[in-house]
Amino acid sequence: MDFMDFFYTRAIPAALITVMLGMGLSLTVSDLKRVVVFPKAVSVGLTANSYASRCWPSCLPCSWRRIPRSPPGRFCWRRVRAA
């Protein structure tokens, strides 16, 4: 196992687990109540996250991704879903 393989398969997941666990343990009951009190904020955040996670590959150069690049100003959902 070379360094990069170790880095991507062991080090990054371990770091993410540690960070996510720390974030989850720091939540309080009042944080969870805010989700119920302000559902619009939660839905806007989840929608924006969903949209951004689908659109970010269109910003990368063609050499960084396997799907063909869309023309400027146009985004093809079919190409992203196929990848």
Secondary structure, 3 states (H helix, E strand, C coil): CCHHHHHHHHHHHHHHHHHHHHHHHCCCHHHHHHHHHCHHHHHHHHHHHHHHHHHHHHHCCHHHCCCCCCCCCCCCHHHHHHC
